[in-house]
Amino acid sequence: EMTGTKTETAPRGTDGCGIPVIAFPLSSVAKAMARMASPQRLPAARREAVRRIAGAMAAHPFLVGGTGRFSTVVMEAAGNRALLKGGAEGGYCAILPQEGLGIALKIDDGAGRAAEVAMGSLLCRFNGLDDSVAEKLKERLEPPVRNWAGQEVGRIRATAVLT
């Protein structure tokens, strides 16, 4: 219902965690995230469910991602400004409740670190992270690339299209 997609004919499978999944177009996932970020037009029961989910994510970011995960670290720093969840193979979703925006992205080659950098850039662009939080998270938003000796030889950054 949140995606606006008919699930009867949608492809199904099992994800890496063993959970049954339904394949949705990325635009439909973005629509669901936008509805979560701005639930005013949803039916009362759905609106209340969205508020409970968002509240739980903001209150317990560790339960969304786990130890040291990008989503956990970002939500701990951003509070309820940015609520996000990583997915399999370079997928990421976020809701920005104060902005009323939803984000869904997928990195074609499935690179998780690219998904994190892209999501971080979009969070900064759309006010999910303020400047002080972005500075605090700099090592996660633009992670270093190190050579075999551990020396920093570059950084992973979003392209100009995302910034």
C-alpha positions as CSV (number, residue, x, y, z in Angstrom):
1,E,0.0,0.0,0.0
2,M,2.8,2.4,0.9
3,T,4.6,1.8,-2.4
4,G,1.5,2.0,-4.6
5,T,2.6,-1.2,-6.3
6,K,0.3,-4.2,-6.9
7,T,2.1,-7.1,-5.2
8,E,0.1,-9.9,-6.7
9,T,2.3,-10.1,-9.8
10,A,5.5,-8.7,-8.3
11,P,8.6,-10.9,-8.3
12,R,9.4,-12.6,-5.0
13,G,12.5,-14.1,-3.5
14,T,14.5,-14.6,-0.4
15,D,17.1,-12.1,0.8
16,G,20.5,-12.8,2.3
17,C,19.0,-13.0,5.8
18,G,16.5,-15.6,4.7
19,I,13.5,-13.3,4.8
20,P,10.9,-13.5,2.0
21,V,11.0,-10.3,-0.1
22,I,8.9,-8.7,-2.8
23,A,10.7,-6.8,-5.6
24,F,9.5,-3.2,-6.0
25,P,10.7,-0.6,-8.5
26,L,13.1,1.9,-6.8
27,S,10.6,4.7,-7.5
28,S,7.9,2.8,-5.5
29,V,10.3,2.4,-2.6
30,A,11.0,6.2,-2.7
31,K,7.3,6.8,-2.7
32,A,6.9,4.7,0.4
33,M,9.7,6.6,2.1
34,A,8.1,9.9,1.2
35,R,4.8,8.7,2.6
36,M,6.6,7.8,5.8
37,A,8.3,11.2,6.0
38,S,5.0,13.0,5.5
39,P,2.2,10.7,6.7
40,Q,-0.6,13.4,7.1
41,R,-2.6,12.0,4.1
42,L,-2.5,8.4,5.2
43,P,-5.4,6.7,7.0
44,A,-5.3,7.2,10.7
45,A,-4.2,3.6,11.5
46,R,-1.4,3.7,8.9
47,R,-0.3,7.3,10.1
48,E,-0.1,6.0,13.7
49,A,2.0,3.0,12.5
50,V,4.4,5.2,10.6
51,R,4.8,7.5,13.7
52,R,5.5,4.5,15.9
53,I,8.1,3.1,13.4
54,A,9.8,6.4,13.0
55,G,9.8,7.0,16.7
56,A,11.3,3.5,17.4
57,M,14.0,4.1,14.8
58,A,14.9,7.5,16.3
59,A,14.9,6.1,19.8
60,H,16.8,2.9,19.1
61,P,19.1,3.3,16.1
62,F,21.2,0.4,17.2
63,L,18.3,-2.0,16.5
64,V,18.1,-0.7,13.0
65,G,21.7,-1.3,11.9
66,G,23.8,-2.7,14.7
67,T,27.3,-2.0,16.0
68,G,29.3,0.5,13.9
69,R,26.9,0.4,10.9
70,F,26.5,3.5,8.9
71,S,22.7,3.8,9.6
72,T,23.3,3.4,13.3
73,V,26.1,6.0,13.5
74,V,24.2,8.5,11.4
75,M,21.0,8.2,13.3
76,E,22.8,8.4,16.6
77,A,24.3,11.7,15.5
78,A,21.3,13.1,13.6
79,G,18.5,12.2,16.0
80,N,15.1,12.2,14.3
81,R,16.2,14.5,11.4
82,A,17.3,11.4,9.4
83,L,16.1,7.9,9.8
84,L,17.7,5.4,7.5
85,K,18.1,1.7,6.7
86,G,20.6,-0.1,4.6
87,G,19.5,-3.0,2.4
88,A,21.1,-5.7,0.5
89,E,23.6,-5.1,-2.4
90,G,23.9,-1.4,-2.3
91,G,20.4,-0.4,-1.4
92,Y,19.5,2.3,1.1
93,C,16.4,4.1,2.2
94,A,15.8,7.2,4.4
95,I,13.1,9.4,5.7
96,L,13.6,13.0,6.6
97,P,10.5,13.8,8.7
98,Q,11.3,17.5,9.2
99,E,11.7,18.0,5.5
100,G,8.8,15.6,4.5
101,L,11.2,13.8,2.1
102,G,11.9,10.2,1.4
103,I,15.0,8.8,-0.3
104,A,15.6,5.4,-1.9
105,L,18.8,4.5,-3.8
106,K,20.5,1.5,-5.3
107,I,24.1,1.2,-6.4
108,D,24.1,-0.9,-9.5
109,D,27.2,-2.9,-8.7
110,G,25.9,-3.5,-5.1
111,A,28.8,-1.7,-3.4
112,G,27.8,-1.0,0.2
113,R,30.4,1.7,0.7
114,A,29.2,3.6,-2.4
115,A,25.7,3.4,-1.1
116,E,26.7,4.9,2.2
117,V,28.6,7.8,0.6
118,A,25.7,8.5,-1.8
119,M,23.2,8.4,1.0
120,G,25.4,10.7,3.2
121,S,25.6,13.1,0.3
122,L,21.9,13.2,-0.2
123,L,21.2,13.6,3.5
124,C,23.5,16.6,3.6
125,R,21.9,18.0,0.4
126,F,18.3,17.7,1.7
127,N,19.0,18.9,5.3
128,G,18.9,15.5,7.0
129,L,22.3,16.4,8.4
130,D,23.3,19.9,9.5
131,D,26.8,21.1,9.1
132,S,28.0,20.3,12.6
133,V,26.7,16.7,12.3
134,A,28.2,16.3,8.8
135,E,31.6,17.5,10.2
136,K,31.3,15.0,13.0
137,L,30.6,12.2,10.5
138,K,33.2,13.3,8.0
139,E,35.1,10.0,8.2
140,R,31.9,8.1,7.3
141,L,30.6,10.6,4.7
142,E,33.9,10.7,2.8
143,P,35.8,7.6,4.0
144,P,39.5,7.3,3.4
145,V,41.1,4.9,0.9
146,R,44.2,3.4,2.3
147,N,47.1,1.5,0.7
148,W,48.6,-1.7,1.9
149,A,50.7,0.2,4.5
150,G,47.6,1.9,5.9
151,Q,48.4,5.3,4.5
152,E,45.5,7.4,3.2
153,V,45.8,7.7,-0.5
154,G,42.4,9.2,-1.3
155,R,38.8,9.5,-0.2
156,I,35.5,8.2,-1.5
157,R,33.3,11.1,-2.4
158,A,30.0,11.6,-4.1
159,T,30.0,13.0,-7.6
160,A,28.9,16.6,-8.3
161,V,25.5,15.3,-9.3
162,L,24.7,14.3,-5.7
163,T,26.2,17.3,-3.9
